[in-house]
Amino acid sequence: MEPVDIDTPRGAPEVFAKLTLERPDLEHRFGLRFTPVLNDISPTVMALARLSTGTVVGFAKVQLDPSPGIELVQFDRREPRDTLTEVLDDTGLTPAQVSWLLPPRDVS
């Protein structure tokens, strides 16, 4: 996984999972650079990274969210579990470090 600039082109954001880790953990372990981004709900910071497959994902912290952790954001509307598997494979994180994941998409 390689950190990329917040201005990297991407599609519409979709929060698909939440990690139990916090911002300092991710900054230290992966060199992510969090930057303020626009959010209608609350002040938010986000860092972007490119996975080994070329997929760009975001790591976001909504400042007024009372629950701990960092949200994972995708921009390609892929199956959430597939993107999460890619993140875990690239980072060495484990499923135990994921507090929730969007359910599978309805394919009917």
QUIHU-V857554 format. One record per pair of residues at least 24 apart in sequence whose C-alpha atoms are under 6 Angstrom apart, sorted by sequence separation. I is the first residue (numbers start at 1). J is the second residue. D is the distance in whole Angstrom. If there is no record, write none. Layout:
# QUIHU-V857554
I_J_D + I_J_D
This chain:
# QUIHU-V857554
3_32_6 + 6_48_6 + 4_48_5 + 3_48_6 + 4_49_5 + 3_49_4 + 2_49_5 + 22_69_5 + 2_50_5 + 21_69_5 + 22_70_6 + 1_50_6 + 20_69_4 + 1_51_5 + 19_69_5 + 1_52_6 + 19_70_5 + 18_70_6 + 18_71_4 + 17_71_6 + 18_72_6 + 17_72_5 + 16_72_6 + 15_72_6 + 16_73_6 + 15_73_4 + 14_73_5 + 14_74_5 + 13_74_6 + 13_75_5 + 12_75_5 + 11_75_5 + 16_80_6 + 20_97_5 + 19_97_6 + 20_98_6 + 19_98_4 + 20_99_6 + 18_98_6 + 19_99_6 + 18_99_6 + 18_100_5 + 17_100_5 + 17_101_4 + 16_101_6 + 16_102_5 + 1_90_6
